[in-house]
């Protein structure tokens, strides 16, 4: 899987694009499993036109965490960081 979009890889085919979809779904704190369920409902639809498996999902979460965009609280729920 390609991390960033390029000339031959669309935004939604990349991990970076998938990360944007996950940010949209993080409207309130949610567990990783809960986020996966929410994502599965929009995976390969108009909202996220490319199919992504669980491995890509985890890579996108890793990218968001390494960028400092999401945090994990003491209850192991994900939430967006406040800037």
C-alpha positions as CSV (number, residue, x, y, z in Angstrom):
1,X,0.0,0.0,0.0
2,X,1.2,3.5,-0.9
3,X,1.3,5.9,2.0
4,X,0.9,9.2,0.0
5,X,-1.0,9.8,-3.2
6,X,1.1,10.3,-6.4
7,X,0.6,10.7,-10.1
8,X,-0.6,7.1,-10.4
9,X,-2.2,6.6,-7.0
10,X,-5.4,8.4,-6.1
11,X,-5.9,10.0,-2.7
12,X,-8.4,7.4,-1.6
13,X,-6.1,4.6,-2.6
14,X,-3.4,5.9,-0.2
15,X,-3.0,5.5,3.5
16,X,-3.0,9.3,3.8
17,X,-6.4,9.5,2.2
18,X,-7.8,6.8,4.4
19,X,-6.5,8.7,7.4
20,X,-8.7,11.6,6.3
21,X,-11.7,9.4,6.2
22,X,-10.9,8.1,9.7
23,X,-10.6,11.7,11.0
24,X,-14.1,12.4,9.7
25,X,-15.4,9.4,11.6
26,X,-13.8,10.4,14.9
27,X,-16.6,12.8,15.9
28,X,-16.5,11.5,19.5
29,X,-14.1,9.2,21.5
30,X,-14.5,5.7,20.3
31,X,-12.6,2.4,20.7
32,X,-10.5,1.0,17.9
33,X,-13.0,-1.7,17.3
34,X,-15.9,0.8,17.3
35,X,-14.0,2.9,14.7
36,X,-13.5,-0.2,12.6
37,X,-17.2,-0.9,12.7
38,X,-18.0,2.7,11.7
39,X,-15.4,2.6,8.9
40,X,-16.7,-0.8,7.6
41,X,-20.0,0.9,7.0
42,X,-18.5,3.4,4.6
43,X,-15.6,1.3,3.2
44,X,-15.8,1.0,-0.6
45,X,-18.8,3.4,-0.9
46,X,-19.1,6.9,-2.3
47,X,-17.7,8.3,0.9
48,X,-14.6,6.1,0.7
49,X,-14.4,4.9,-2.9
50,X,-11.5,2.5,-2.4
51,X,-11.6,-0.8,-0.5
52,X,-9.3,-0.9,2.5
53,X,-8.6,-4.0,4.7
54,X,-7.9,-4.1,8.4
55,X,-4.2,-3.8,7.8
56,X,-4.6,-0.5,5.9
57,X,-6.9,0.7,8.7
58,X,-4.2,0.0,11.3
59,X,-1.6,1.7,9.2
60,X,-3.8,4.8,8.8
61,X,-4.3,4.9,12.6
62,X,-0.5,4.6,13.1
63,X,0.0,7.5,10.7
64,X,-2.5,9.7,12.5
65,X,-0.9,8.8,15.9
66,X,2.6,9.5,14.6
67,X,1.4,12.9,13.2
68,X,-0.1,13.7,16.6
69,X,-3.6,13.9,15.2
70,X,-5.2,11.3,17.5
71,X,-4.6,10.2,21.1
72,X,-5.5,7.2,23.2
73,X,-7.0,7.9,26.6
74,X,-6.8,5.8,29.7
75,X,-9.9,3.8,28.6
76,X,-8.2,3.0,25.3
77,X,-10.6,5.2,23.3
78,X,-9.3,7.2,20.3
79,X,-10.0,10.9,20.1
80,X,-8.8,13.8,18.0
81,X,-6.2,16.0,19.5
82,X,-7.1,19.6,20.3
83,X,-4.8,22.1,18.8
